[in-house]
Amino acid sequence: MSKLSDPHIHMYSRTTNDYDAMSKAGIEVVVEPSSWLGSPRTSIGTFEDYWEHIISFETTRAKQFGIEHFVCISVNPKEANNRPLAIDAIKSMKKYLDRERVVAIL
């Protein structure tokens, strides 16, 4: 079986069955970029809660199926319209620079 990766997949919105199917198909590594969740974030805590979820929870969930899970965190262009909040989010990103599963900050 070929070793495969998915360099851009949003597992936050996927079911555990998707991890199972991906594993059976030979996917061993995924990279999850952060995304806009469909409604405006209202505080820095909403960014951090989401980033922590994709860094910690999704990594743990992926490992149950033998999949290595990495993330890119960002402020989505749509979210950048709220300049004060976007600036706070960018400042908050500094604490994620050394996190093992964070491979990019966009």
N, C-alpha and C positions, 0 to 999 in steps of 0.2 A: 504494500500500500504506500502511496506517495505521501510525503510529509507536506502538509499544506498550511498556509496562514491566511488570515483575513486582515488586511491592514487598515480597514475602515468599517467597523460594524458597531451598531448601537445596541448593546446587550441589555442596557437598562430597560428597554421596552420589549424585551424578548422573554419567552418562557423558558423554564428549565428543560423542557422537551427540545428546544432549539439547541441547547448545549449538547444534549445527548445525540441528536442527529448530526451535529457538526463533528463531534468526536468520532462517530461511526463512519463519517465521510473522510476522516483522516486529517481534519484540522487540528493542529497542535498549538498554534499561537494566534491570538487576536490582539488588535489594537483598537481601543475604543476612544474616539474623540468626544469631548464633551459637546453637548448640543443645546439648542434652545428647547425648552420643554413644552412650549405652546402657550405659555402665559408669562407675563412679565414677572421677573424676580423683584422682590420689594426690599430686600436687605442683604447685606453681605452673608448673613447666616444661610440664606437660601442657596447661594453659590457653594459655600463650604459644605453644607449638608449633602448636596448633590455630588461634589467632587469626592467627598469621603465615601459616599455610597459606591461610586464606580471604582474607586481605588481599593476599598476594603471588601465590601459585600460581593461585588461582581468577581473580584479575583478569587475569593473563597468559593463562590458558586462554580466558576470555571474549573478550578482545580479538582472538584468532585468528578469531573469528566476528563481529566488529564490534559486540560487546555491551559496554557499559560496566557494570562490576561494582563495587558499593559494599557495605559491611558495617556491621553493628551488632554490637558485642561486649558480652558480658554474663556474669554468673554466673546460670545457670539456677536457678529455685527449688529444684529437686531437689538441686542442688549446694550450695546455701546451707545445707543441713543440717550440713555440715562447716564450722562457723563459723570456726575458725582458718584453714582453707584459703581460704574465701570472702573473709575479710578480706585475706589476702595477695593474692588475685586482684584485688580492688577496688583495692588500693594499686598493683598492677602496671598497671592500666588507664591510669594517668596518662600513661605514656609513649606511649599510643596516641591521645591527645587531638588531636595535630597531624598525624596521618597523613592523607594526602589522601583515601584511600578509606574511612576510618572516618566515618560520618555520624551515629552515635549510640553512646552507651555506656549500657547499660540495667542 
